[in-house]
Amino acid sequence: MQLQKQLSRKHKDKEYPKYTIVVPPKEIEKLGWKEGDELEPEIKDDKLIIKSKKK
């Protein structure tokens, strides 16, 4: 996996970045996730946990 920083927007002299986590397709398939699925982040004990909002 990889964390990428991208420029979201720039206003006057201020830049606003956003971050993207690149997850390999094989892992996405194992999870049963699809493009457009809503994901829910949780930070626990210095770890980022990402869960699908589907029930």
VOVO-33061 format. One record per residue: residue in three letters; residue number from 1; x, y, z of N, C-alpha, C, O in turn. Coordinates in steps of 0.02 Angstrom, whole numbers. Each point is the difference from the previous one (the first is absolute). Layout:
! residues N
<vexkol><type>ALA</type><seq>NUM</seq><n_X>X</n_X><n_Y>Y</n_Y><n_Z>Z</n_Z><ca_X>X</ca_X><ca_Y>Y</ca_Y><ca_Z>Z</ca_Z><c_X>X</c_X><c_Y>Y</c_Y><c_Z>Z</c_Z><o_X>X</o_X><o_Y>Y</o_Y><o_Z>Z</o_Z></vexkol>
...
! end
This chain:
! residues 55
<vexkol><type>MET</type><seq>1</seq><n_X>42</n_X><n_Y>-59</n_Y><n_Z>0</n_Z><ca_X>-42</ca_X><ca_Y>59</ca_Y><ca_Z>0</ca_Z><c_X>44</c_X><c_Y>62</c_Y><c_Z>0</c_Z><o_X>59</o_X><o_Y>-3</o_Y><o_Z>18</o_Z></vexkol>
<vexkol><type>GLN</type><seq>2</seq><n_X>-88</n_X><n_Y>57</n_Y><n_Z>-38</n_Z><ca_X>39</ca_X><ca_Y>62</ca_Y><ca_Z>-6</ca_Z><c_X>-44</c_X><c_Y>59</c_Y><c_Z>17</c_Z><o_X>-59</o_X><o_Y>3</o_Y><o_Z>-17</o_Z></vexkol>
<vexkol><type>LEU</type><seq>3</seq><n_X>89</n_X><n_Y>46</n_Y><n_Z>52</n_Z><ca_X>-33</ca_X><ca_Y>63</ca_Y><ca_Z>16</ca_Z><c_X>25</c_X><c_Y>53</c_Y><c_Z>-50</c_Z><o_X>60</o_X><o_Y>10</o_Y><o_Z>-7</o_Z></vexkol>
<vexkol><type>GLN</type><seq>4</seq><n_X>-107</n_X><n_Y>23</n_Y><n_Z>-26</n_Z><ca_X>18</ca_X><ca_Y>52</ca_Y><ca_Z>-49</ca_Z><c_X>-30</c_X><c_Y>66</c_Y><c_Z>21</c_Z><o_X>-58</o_X><o_Y>3</o_Y><o_Z>22</o_Z></vexkol>
<vexkol><type>LYS</type><seq>5</seq><n_X>96</n_X><n_Y>51</n_Y><n_Z>-30</n_Z><ca_X>-23</ca_X><ca_Y>68</ca_Y><ca_Z>14</ca_Z><c_X>-15</c_X><c_Y>33</c_Y><c_Z>-66</c_Z><o_X>40</o_X><o_Y>-1</o_Y><o_Z>-47</o_Z></vexkol>
<vexkol><type>GLN</type><seq>6</seq><n_X>-99</n_X><n_Y>32</n_Y><n_Z>42</n_Z><ca_X>-20</ca_X><ca_Y>35</ca_Y><ca_Z>-61</ca_Z><c_X>-24</c_X><c_Y>69</c_Y><c_Z>18</c_Z><o_X>-28</o_X><o_Y>11</o_Y><o_Z>54</o_Z></vexkol>
<vexkol><type>LEU</type><seq>7</seq><n_X>37</n_X><n_Y>36</n_Y><n_Z>-100</n_Z><ca_X>-25</ca_X><ca_Y>67</ca_Y><ca_Z>10</ca_Z><c_X>-74</c_X><c_Y>1</c_Y><c_Z>-15</c_Z><o_X>-21</o_X><o_Y>-14</o_Y><o_Z>-56</o_Z></vexkol>
<vexkol><type>SER</type><seq>8</seq><n_X>-19</n_X><n_Y>28</n_Y><n_Z>107</n_Z><ca_X>-73</ca_X><ca_Y>2</ca_Y><ca_Z>-7</ca_Z><c_X>-21</c_X><c_Y>65</c_Y><c_Z>-33</c_Z><o_X>-39</o_X><o_Y>2</o_Y><o_Z>-47</o_Z></vexkol>
<vexkol><type>ARG</type><seq>9</seq><n_X>66</n_X><n_Y>53</n_Y><n_Z>75</n_Z><ca_X>-16</ca_X><ca_Y>66</ca_Y><ca_Z>-27</ca_Z><c_X>51</c_X><c_Y>50</c_Y><c_Z>26</c_Z><o_X>37</o_X><o_Y>-14</o_Y><o_Z>48</o_Z></vexkol>
<vexkol><type>LYS</type><seq>10</seq><n_X>-35</n_X><n_Y>71</n_Y><n_Z>-80</n_Z><ca_X>45</ca_X><ca_Y>54</ca_Y><ca_Z>21</ca_Z><c_X>-41</c_X><c_Y>64</c_Y><c_Z>0</c_Z><o_X>-35</o_X><o_Y>15</o_Y><o_Z>-47</o_Z></vexkol>
<vexkol><type>HIS</type><seq>11</seq><n_X>41</n_X><n_Y>23</n_Y><n_Z>101</n_Z><ca_X>-36</ca_X><ca_Y>63</ca_Y><ca_Z>7</ca_Z><c_X>51</c_X><c_Y>53</c_Y><c_Z>21</c_Z><o_X>29</o_X><o_Y>-4</o_Y><o_Z>54</o_Z></vexkol>
<vexkol><type>LYS</type><seq>12</seq><n_X>-18</n_X><n_Y>52</n_Y><n_Z>-97</n_Z><ca_X>52</ca_X><ca_Y>51</ca_Y><ca_Z>10</ca_Z><c_X>67</c_X><c_Y>-36</c_Y><c_Z>9</c_Z><o_X>21</o_X><o_Y>-36</o_Y><o_Z>-45</o_Z></vexkol>
<vexkol><type>ASP</type><seq>13</seq><n_X>11</n_X><n_Y>45</n_Y><n_Z>102</n_Z><ca_X>65</ca_X><ca_Y>-32</ca_Y><ca_Z>11</ca_Z><c_X>-6</c_X><c_Y>-64</c_Y><c_Z>41</c_Z><o_X>51</o_X><o_Y>-30</o_Y><o_Z>17</o_Z></vexkol>
<vexkol><type>LYS</type><seq>14</seq><n_X>-111</n_X><n_Y>9</n_Y><n_Z>0</n_Z><ca_X>-9</ca_X><ca_Y>-59</ca_Y><ca_Z>43</ca_Z><c_X>-19</c_X><c_Y>-61</c_Y><c_Z>-41</c_Z><o_X>-45</o_X><o_Y>3</o_Y><o_Z>-42</o_Z></vexkol>
<vexkol><type>GLU</type><seq>15</seq><n_X>80</n_X><n_Y>-58</n_Y><n_Z>54</n_Z><ca_X>-15</ca_X><ca_Y>-63</ca_Y><ca_Z>-34</ca_Z><c_X>-36</c_X><c_Y>-46</c_Y><c_Z>48</c_Z><o_X>16</o_X><o_Y>-3</o_Y><o_Z>59</o_Z></vexkol>
<vexkol><type>TYR</type><seq>16</seq><n_X>-65</n_X><n_Y>-34</n_Y><n_Z>-85</n_Z><ca_X>-39</ca_X><ca_Y>-46</ca_Y><ca_Z>40</ca_Z><c_X>9</c_X><c_Y>-71</c_Y><c_Z>-28</c_Z><o_X>-28</o_X><o_Y>-17</o_Y><o_Z>-52</o_Z></vexkol>
<vexkol><type>PRO</type><seq>17</seq><n_X>67</n_X><n_Y>-24</n_Y><n_Z>87</n_Z><ca_X>12</ca_X><ca_Y>-67</ca_Y><ca_Z>-25</ca_Z><c_X>-55</c_X><c_Y>-49</c_Y><c_Z>21</c_Z><o_X>-39</o_X><o_Y>14</o_Y><o_Z>46</o_Z></vexkol>
<vexkol><type>LYS</type><seq>18</seq><n_X>36</n_X><n_Y>-70</n_Y><n_Z>-81</n_Z><ca_X>-41</ca_X><ca_Y>-56</ca_Y><ca_Z>21</ca_Z><c_X>43</c_X><c_Y>-62</c_Y><c_Z>-7</c_Z><o_X>49</o_X><o_Y>0</o_Y><o_Z>-37</o_Z></vexkol>
<vexkol><type>TYR</type><seq>19</seq><n_X>-66</n_X><n_Y>-51</n_Y><n_Z>73</n_Z><ca_X>41</ca_X><ca_Y>-60</ca_Y><ca_Z>0</ca_Z><c_X>-42</c_X><c_Y>-59</c_Y><c_Z>-26</c_Z><o_X>-60</o_X><o_Y>-5</o_Y><o_Z>14</o_Z></vexkol>
<vexkol><type>THR</type><seq>20</seq><n_X>92</n_X><n_Y>-38</n_Y><n_Z>-52</n_Z><ca_X>-32</ca_X><ca_Y>-59</ca_Y><ca_Z>-28</ca_Z><c_X>40</c_X><c_Y>-61</c_Y><c_Z>20</c_Z><o_X>61</o_X><o_Y>0</o_Y><o_Z>-5</o_Z></vexkol>
<vexkol><type>ILE</type><seq>21</seq><n_X>-95</n_X><n_Y>-52</n_Y><n_Z>28</n_Z><ca_X>32</ca_X><ca_Y>-63</ca_Y><ca_Z>16</ca_Z><c_X>-14</c_X><c_Y>-47</c_Y><c_Z>-58</c_Z><o_X>-58</o_X><o_Y>-13</o_Y><o_Z>-17</o_Z></vexkol>
<vexkol><type>VAL</type><seq>22</seq><n_X>111</n_X><n_Y>-12</n_Y><n_Z>-14</n_Z><ca_X>-7</ca_X><ca_Y>-46</ca_Y><ca_Z>-57</ca_Z><c_X>0</c_X><c_Y>-71</c_Y><c_Z>27</c_Z><o_X>49</o_X><o_Y>-23</o_Y><o_Z>30</o_Z></vexkol>
<vexkol><type>VAL</type><seq>23</seq><n_X>-104</n_X><n_Y>-12</n_Y><n_Z>-41</n_Z><ca_X>-8</ca_X><ca_Y>-69</ca_Y><ca_Z>24</ca_Z><c_X>1</c_X><c_Y>-46</c_Y><c_Z>-62</c_Z><o_X>-36</o_X><o_Y>13</o_Y><o_Z>-48</o_Z></vexkol>
<vexkol><type>PRO</type><seq>24</seq><n_X>77</n_X><n_Y>-65</n_Y><n_Z>48</n_Z><ca_X>4</ca_X><ca_Y>-45</ca_Y><ca_Z>-57</ca_Z><c_X>-68</c_X><c_Y>-31</c_Y><c_Z>-16</c_Z><o_X>-38</o_X><o_Y>-16</o_Y><o_Z>45</o_Z></vexkol>
<vexkol><type>PRO</type><seq>25</seq><n_X>23</n_X><n_Y>7</n_Y><n_Z>-110</n_Z><ca_X>-64</ca_X><ca_Y>-30</ca_Y><ca_Z>-20</ca_Z><c_X>-15</c_X><c_Y>-67</c_Y><c_Z>33</c_Z><o_X>-58</o_X><o_Y>-15</o_Y><o_Z>15</o_Z></vexkol>
<vexkol><type>LYS</type><seq>26</seq><n_X>109</n_X><n_Y>-25</n_Y><n_Z>-6</n_Z><ca_X>-9</ca_X><ca_Y>-66</ca_Y><ca_Z>31</ca_Z><c_X>-31</c_X><c_Y>6</c_Y><c_Z>70</c_Z><o_X>-43</o_X><o_Y>-39</o_Y><o_Z>19</o_Z></vexkol>
<vexkol><type>GLU</type><seq>27</seq><n_X>66</n_X><n_Y>89</n_Y><n_Z>19</n_Z><ca_X>-26</ca_X><ca_Y>11</ca_Y><ca_Z>68</ca_Z><c_X>-72</c_X><c_Y>25</c_Y><c_Z>-2</c_Z><o_X>-41</o_X><o_Y>-19</o_Y><o_Z>41</o_Z></vexkol>
<vexkol><type>ILE</type><seq>28</seq><n_X>26</n_X><n_Y>62</n_Y><n_Z>-90</n_Z><ca_X>-68</ca_X><ca_Y>26</ca_Y><ca_Z>-8</ca_Z><c_X>-48</c_X><c_Y>-57</c_Y><c_Z>-16</c_Z><o_X>-55</o_X><o_Y>-3</o_Y><o_Z>27</o_Z></vexkol>
<vexkol><type>GLU</type><seq>29</seq><n_X>76</n_X><n_Y>-42</n_Y><n_Z>-70</n_Z><ca_X>-41</ca_X><ca_Y>-58</ca_Y><ca_Z>-18</ca_Z><c_X>-13</c_X><c_Y>-45</c_Y><c_Z>60</c_Z><o_X>-56</o_X><o_Y>-23</o_Y><o_Z>11</o_Z></vexkol>
<vexkol><type>LYS</type><seq>30</seq><n_X>108</n_X><n_Y>11</n_Y><n_Z>30</n_Z><ca_X>-8</ca_X><ca_Y>-42</ca_Y><ca_Z>60</ca_Z><c_X>-51</c_X><c_Y>30</c_Y><c_Z>47</c_Z><o_X>-38</o_X><o_Y>-37</o_Y><o_Z>33</o_Z></vexkol>
<vexkol><type>LEU</type><seq>31</seq><n_X>35</n_X><n_Y>103</n_Y><n_Z>-29</n_Z><ca_X>-47</ca_X><ca_Y>34</ca_Y><ca_Z>45</ca_Z><c_X>-70</c_X><c_Y>5</c_Y><c_Z>-30</c_Z><o_X>-48</o_X><o_Y>14</o_Y><o_Z>36</o_Z></vexkol>
<vexkol><type>GLY</type><seq>32</seq><n_X>42</n_X><n_Y>-25</n_Y><n_Z>-101</n_Z><ca_X>-65</ca_X><ca_Y>6</ca_Y><ca_Z>-33</ca_Z><c_X>-20</c_X><c_Y>72</c_Y><c_Z>-12</c_Z><o_X>-59</o_X><o_Y>14</o_Y><o_Z>-10</o_Z></vexkol>
<vexkol><type>TRP</type><seq>33</seq><n_X>107</n_X><n_Y>32</n_Y><n_Z>12</n_Z><ca_X>-14</ca_X><ca_Y>70</ca_Y><ca_Z>-11</ca_Z><c_X>-7</c_X><c_Y>15</c_Y><c_Z>-74</c_Z><o_X>31</o_X><o_Y>-33</o_Y><o_Z>-41</o_Z></vexkol>
<vexkol><type>LYS</type><seq>34</seq><n_X>-71</n_X><n_Y>83</n_Y><n_Z>25</n_Z><ca_X>-10</ca_X><ca_Y>23</ca_Y><ca_Z>-69</ca_Z><c_X>13</c_X><c_Y>75</c_Y><c_Z>-3</c_Z><o_X>-5</o_X><o_Y>35</o_Y><o_Z>50</o_Z></vexkol>
<vexkol><type>GLU</type><seq>35</seq><n_X>22</n_X><n_Y>-11</n_Y><n_Z>-109</n_Z><ca_X>10</ca_X><ca_Y>72</ca_Y><ca_Z>-10</ca_Z><c_X>-63</c_X><c_Y>37</c_Y><c_Z>20</c_Z><o_X>-56</o_X><o_Y>-20</o_Y><o_Z>-19</o_Z></vexkol>
<vexkol><type>GLY</type><seq>36</seq><n_X>63</n_X><n_Y>73</n_Y><n_Z>58</n_Z><ca_X>-57</ca_X><ca_Y>39</ca_Y><ca_Z>22</ca_Z><c_X>-26</c_X><c_Y>-20</c_Y><c_Z>68</c_Z><o_X>-41</o_X><o_Y>36</o_Y><o_Z>29</o_Z></vexkol>
<vexkol><type>ASP</type><seq>37</seq><n_X>63</n_X><n_Y>-93</n_Y><n_Z>-2</n_Z><ca_X>-22</ca_X><ca_Y>-21</ca_Y><ca_Z>67</ca_Z><c_X>21</c_X><c_Y>54</c_Y><c_Z>51</c_Z><o_X>54</o_X><o_Y>28</o_Y><o_Z>-5</o_Z></vexkol>
<vexkol><type>GLU</type><seq>38</seq><n_X>-98</n_X><n_Y>-15</n_Y><n_Z>53</n_Z><ca_X>17</ca_X><ca_Y>46</ca_Y><ca_Z>54</ca_Z><c_X>40</c_X><c_Y>-37</c_Y><c_Z>53</c_Z><o_X>-18</o_X><o_Y>-55</o_Y><o_Z>21</o_Z></vexkol>
<vexkol><type>LEU</type><seq>39</seq><n_X>73</n_X><n_Y>86</n_Y><n_Z>0</n_Z><ca_X>43</ca_X><ca_Y>-30</ca_Y><ca_Z>50</ca_Z><c_X>1</c_X><c_Y>44</c_Y><c_Z>62</c_Z><o_X>-8</o_X><o_Y>60</o_Y><o_Z>-3</o_Z></vexkol>
<vexkol><type>GLU</type><seq>40</seq><n_X>19</n_X><n_Y>-92</n_Y><n_Z>60</n_Z><ca_X>0</ca_X><ca_Y>35</ca_Y><ca_Z>64</ca_Z><c_X>67</c_X><c_Y>-10</c_Y><c_Z>34</c_Z><o_X>20</o_X><o_Y>-56</o_Y><o_Z>15</o_Z></vexkol>
<vexkol><type>PRO</type><seq>41</seq><n_X>16</n_X><n_Y>112</n_Y><n_Z>-1</n_Z><ca_X>65</ca_X><ca_Y>-6</ca_Y><ca_Z>34</ca_Z><c_X>-8</c_X><c_Y>-1</c_Y><c_Z>76</c_Z><o_X>-46</o_X><o_Y>30</o_Y><o_Z>27</o_Z></vexkol>
<vexkol><type>GLU</type><seq>42</seq><n_X>92</n_X><n_Y>-64</n_Y><n_Z>5</n_Z><ca_X>2</ca_X><ca_Y>-1</ca_Y><ca_Z>74</ca_Z><c_X>74</c_X><c_Y>-3</c_Y><c_Z>19</c_Z><o_X>38</o_X><o_Y>-39</o_Y><o_Z>-27</o_Z></vexkol>
<vexkol><type>ILE</type><seq>43</seq><n_X>-18</n_X><n_Y>82</n_Y><n_Z>74</n_Z><ca_X>68</ca_X><ca_Y>-2</ca_Y><ca_Z>26</ca_Z><c_X>-2</c_X><c_Y>-32</c_Y><c_Z>68</c_Z><o_X>-35</o_X><o_Y>23</o_Y><o_Z>45</o_Z></vexkol>
<vexkol><type>LYS</type><seq>44</seq><n_X>74</n_X><n_Y>-76</n_Y><n_Z>-37</n_Z><ca_X>1</ca_X><ca_Y>-38</ca_Y><ca_Z>63</ca_Z><c_X>72</c_X><c_Y>-21</c_Y><c_Z>14</c_Z><o_X>31</o_X><o_Y>-34</o_Y><o_Z>-40</o_Z></vexkol>
<vexkol><type>ASP</type><seq>45</seq><n_X>-7</n_X><n_Y>53</n_Y><n_Z>99</n_Z><ca_X>68</ca_X><ca_Y>-19</ca_Y><ca_Z>20</ca_Z><c_X>52</c_X><c_Y>15</c_Y><c_Z>-55</c_Z><o_X>40</o_X><o_Y>-42</o_Y><o_Z>-17</o_Z></vexkol>
<vexkol><type>ASP</type><seq>46</seq><n_X>-42</n_X><n_Y>103</n_Y><n_Z>-9</n_Z><ca_X>49</ca_X><ca_Y>22</ca_Y><ca_Z>-50</ca_Z><c_X>-5</c_X><c_Y>-38</c_Y><c_Z>-66</c_Z><o_X>48</o_X><o_Y>-2</o_Y><o_Z>-38</o_Z></vexkol>
<vexkol><type>LYS</type><seq>47</seq><n_X>-107</n_X><n_Y>-27</n_Y><n_Z>24</n_Z><ca_X>-11</ca_X><ca_Y>-36</ca_Y><ca_Z>-62</ca_Z><c_X>-62</c_X><c_Y>27</c_Y><c_Z>-35</c_Z><o_X>-48</o_X><o_Y>21</o_Y><o_Z>32</o_Z></vexkol>
<vexkol><type>LEU</type><seq>48</seq><n_X>50</n_X><n_Y>-20</n_Y><n_Z>-98</n_Z><ca_X>-57</ca_X><ca_Y>20</ca_Y><ca_Z>-40</ca_Z><c_X>-37</c_X><c_Y>-62</c_Y><c_Z>-23</c_Z><o_X>29</o_X><o_Y>-43</o_Y><o_Z>-33</o_Z></vexkol>
<vexkol><type>ILE</type><seq>49</seq><n_X>-92</n_X><n_Y>38</n_Y><n_Z>52</n_Z><ca_X>-43</ca_X><ca_Y>-56</ca_Y><ca_Z>-19</ca_Z><c_X>-52</c_X><c_Y>27</c_Y><c_Z>-48</c_Z><o_X>-35</o_X><o_Y>48</o_Y><o_Z>16</o_Z></vexkol>
<vexkol><type>ILE</type><seq>50</seq><n_X>29</n_X><n_Y>-79</n_Y><n_Z>-74</n_Z><ca_X>-48</ca_X><ca_Y>23</ca_Y><ca_Z>-50</ca_Z><c_X>-51</c_X><c_Y>-56</c_Y><c_Z>-10</c_Z><o_X>17</o_X><o_Y>-56</o_Y><o_Z>-17</o_Z></vexkol>
<vexkol><type>LYS</type><seq>51</seq><n_X>-81</n_X><n_Y>74</n_Y><n_Z>29</n_Z><ca_X>-54</ca_X><ca_Y>-49</ca_Y><ca_Z>-6</ca_Z><c_X>-50</c_X><c_Y>24</c_Y><c_Z>-53</c_Z><o_X>-9</o_X><o_Y>60</o_Y><o_Z>-10</o_Z></vexkol>
<vexkol><type>SER</type><seq>52</seq><n_X>-24</n_X><n_Y>-108</n_Y><n_Z>-21</n_Z><ca_X>-53</ca_X><ca_Y>16</ca_Y><ca_Z>-47</ca_Z><c_X>-62</c_X><c_Y>20</c_Y><c_Z>40</c_Z><o_X>-13</o_X><o_Y>-29</o_Y><o_Z>52</o_Z></vexkol>
<vexkol><type>LYS</type><seq>53</seq><n_X>-24</n_X><n_Y>78</n_Y><n_Z>-78</n_Z><ca_X>-63</ca_X><ca_Y>20</ca_Y><ca_Z>33</ca_Z><c_X>-58</c_X><c_Y>-45</c_Y><c_Z>-19</c_Z><o_X>-53</o_X><o_Y>4</o_Y><o_Z>30</o_Z></vexkol>
<vexkol><type>LYS</type><seq>54</seq><n_X>63</n_X><n_Y>-49</n_Y><n_Z>-80</n_Z><ca_X>-54</ca_X><ca_Y>-46</ca_Y><ca_Z>-20</ca_Z><c_X>-14</c_X><c_Y>-48</c_Y><c_Z>58</c_Z><o_X>44</o_X><o_Y>-16</o_Y><o_Z>39</o_Z></vexkol>
<vexkol><type>LYS</type><seq>55</seq><n_X>-106</n_X><n_Y>-5</n_Y><n_Z>-36</n_Z><ca_X>-18</ca_X><ca_Y>-47</ca_Y><ca_Z>53</ca_Z><c_X>-23</c_X><c_Y>-65</c_Y><c_Z>-29</c_Z><o_X>-18</o_X><o_Y>-46</o_Y><o_Z>36</o_Z></vexkol>
! end
